[in-house]
Structures are given as structure tokens and as C-alpha cells.
Amino acid sequence: MLVDETRLHIAIQKSGRLSDYSRGLLRDAGLKIQNGKNDLTARVDNFPADLMFVRDDDIPIFVSDGVCEFGIVGENVLREFSLGEDSPRFEVVAQLGFGKCTLKIAAPEASPYEGPQSLRGARIATSYPRILQRFLDDNGIDATVVKMNGAVELAPRLQIAAFICDLVSTGATLEANGLRAVETVFTSEAVLVRTRKPMAEAKVDQGAKLLSRIDGVLATKESKYIMLNAPSEALREITDILPGAEAPTILPLHGRPGHFAVHAVCQESVFWETLQKLKDAGASAILVLPIEKMML
């Protein structure tokens, strides 16, 4: 494969929920994604980057080998890959806050379970054998790991294994198959990874710009812009109440000596309880606005 030395390559999951979230994140970062002639790649019109749509468990390989400079992948996939490598050639550069799930050990509803010791000598089916084996080793448990590539939840019913270890989002799939979660093995969310292999100078510069945009998108998810008026004697208490705000802008109000306008970016959720505290402290004309874009 010929690698374009002027354009970044970003690997994302080909289909599914994580693919949709990844495309949304990149669009929010201002990337206009063009539909390609096939299902494998897409060109970005307004930024020197191309997307590559691949299987999720191939993304760490693409990034580690430098075929793609960046990738968006679940931590569960990244962890499973990393445990099989001596020195993975990528680094996590951002936690993305979506694609959250948990890798759990589950048992049949009717089976007794009295803690990890119940796993001793048992067969456990999973699509994540390395993560599961590390969990068992860390807990001093001798059990047999049975690798399956899909339909893990059927293993107890088919008498392939007594337990399973699988990803759980809502728990509906476990319940539908007469299973219950008994142990948490690993907690995961989507992350942005970057290759450690050397990049052309142009790609280093474009990569920094991409990261700056994504950081700005992530910062706006919970951030709000707050404007309010306050008397001078209340300023200290009010600035202490503002959630996650640093160095708010304070301006004198025209025609109202001793009164000021306070503007602040709050990088945490702003609840009604917070607004009530601000009002009780002396704030008035409180306005909370969403932030569409922010460059950090």
C-alpha cells in the first residue's frame, strides 16, 4: 500500500454504534467526510485526511504498524491486542466518552456463585481470552479459558462452558439467555490512539491540529457559558460556586457602580441547584448558554 505523506489516515470501525459515534465526533471537529466509491475508505474534503473503515480488532494493528496515524477504538479491543504484544507502537491520546461498556463474567441464573473462588476449575467462554486470563492470574484462579469468536452467551446452554466473559451494555442479552453478571473484569470506552512510528513533518503538524479540534469538541460536551450580574461584595463567593470555571471575565456594569458582569466557561454540568446557589449568593440575570465550538 502506498502511503500518502501529506494526508493523515484515520482508522474507524466499519459499521455499528462505535462507527456512528466516531463519524459524529469527526464531523463535530469540522471534517467534511465524503462518501467513497467503496466501503473501505472515505476522503475528507476540507482537511488533509482519509478515513479507513475496518474491523475493530484490526484498528490497533493498522495504527501500530503506522498504516494509519490515528484510530478510534474501544479500550477492550486495545487491551486485548496489547496483552499479546511486547511493546505496542501506539499511545492513547484521548478518552472519548462514548462506546462505554463493561466486560463481565456471567453465570446461569440457577447456578450458585460465592465469589471468584467459584470459578476455580471451571471453563469460561469468551472473545477476550487475554483480558480474562490476566484477570484470573491477578486473582490466583486456575480456570480454563475457552476462546469463542461470537455467540458467547450460548456457551452454558450448549455445555461448552459453565461461565462466560462478555461485554455488557444494558444486560438485556444476558437476561434473555438466562444469565446474570457476577464479576466485573474490565471497563471500557472509546479512545483515540496515535501511532508511535515516525511521521512526516507535515503529518505531525496536521495531527496536532486534528487533536486540537477533537479536544475542543470533547471540552464542549459538558461545558456551558455562563453570564450573570453581581455586586462587588458577592464576586468571591460567586466565582467559587461556578463549576469548573477558571479565571472568569469580570467587567464593570455601565451606570451601576459597584456592580459587575461575570462571564465564565464552566467545564462541568450546570444544574438548577447551582443556579439557585448563585442567586442566593447575590447573582442576578443569570444566563446559561451551550457552546458550539471551543479551541483550547
Buried (B, 14 or more C-beta within 10 A) or exposed (E): EEEEEEBBBBBBBBEEEBBBBBBEBBEBBBBEBBEBEEEEBBBBEEBBBBBBBBEBBBBBBBBBEBBBBBBBBBBBBBBBBBBEEEEBEBEEBBEBBBBEBBBBBBBBEEBEBEEBEBBEEBBBBBBBBBBBBBBBEEBEBEBEBBEBEEEBBBBBEEEBBBBBBBBBEEBEBBEEBBBBBBBEBBEBBBBBBBBBEEBEEEBEEBBEBBBEBBBBBBBBEBBBBBBBBBBEEBBEBBBEBBBBBEEBEBEEBEEEEEBBBBBBBBBEEBEEEBBEBBEEBBBEEBEEEEBEEBEE
